[in-house]
Amino acid sequence: MLRTCMKSTIAGVFLLGLATAALAVNGEFGNMCAASLAAGKDTPTDCSINSQIQGKTYCFGSQEAMAEFMKNPAENLAKAQAYYSKKHPG
């Protein structure tokens, strides 16, 4: 009985770990807020707010930051890339 219970518990923990990993999002710029980078600031995020641009995921610190960034994504992406490349070479 104990052995069966332990197997079920271990299986449940394993499945929970897989589900959590599937929910994690990895964005460009090391999960930094793309809008902040475009403004010349480093702001880490958990990437729970994100958007796809040209097949890549970009993270944002807030819905407002994402909305502002998306008003001109090409220009803001270029600014973010330039700043990030300078501050985080390699």
N, C-alpha and C positions, 0 to 999 in steps of 0.2 A: 504494500500500500504506500509506504513512504517513498519507495523507489519510483513508482508511477507519478506520485505528486511532484517529486523533484524534477522528473523529466518534463512534465507539463509546465512547471515554473520556468525551467531553463528555456524551453521552446518559446514561451510567452515573452521572456526578456529578450531573446534573440530577435523575434519578430518585431517587437517594439523598437529595438535598435535599428532594424532595417527601415521601418516606417519613418523614424526620425531622420535618418540619413537621406531618405528620398525627398523629404521636405526641405532640406538644407539647399540653399541656392548659392552658387559661386558666381560672382559677377566679375566683370572686367575691373581693372584698377584695384585689385585686392579688396574688393567689397567697399571701397570708399564711395562716398556720395558723389556722383558725377556732376551734379549741379554745383556743389561746393568746390570741386576741383576746377570747374570752369571759372569760378570766382576767385581762384587762387588760394583755396584753403583745403586742408586735409580734415575730412570728417568721416570716421569709420561708421559703418552701418552693419546691421545684421542681414541686410539685403531682403528683408521681408517686403519692402516696397521696391519694385523693380520693373523694368521695361525692356523689351527686345528692340534693338535697332540693328538692322542689317545682319540678323542672325546671332547677335551677341547680346548678352544680358548686362544691363547697367543698373546699379543700385542707387537708391535715393534715401535721404534721411527723413523725408516727409512727402506726403501727397502734393503739398504746395511746391516743394522743390522740384518734384518731377514735372508738375504742370508747367512751371516756369521754364524748365529746361526744354520741354517739348514744344515750346513756341518757336524755337529755332534750333532743332536738334543737330543739324550739320555744323553750324557755327559753334554751338556750345560743346559739341564733341571734340572739335578741333582745339578749342581752348583747354578743355579738360586733358586731352592727350598731351598737349604742349607742356602744361604745368606738371602733370604726373611724370612725364619723361625727365624733366629737369630735377624734380624733387626725389624721384625714385628710380635712378638709373639702373639698368641691368635687367 
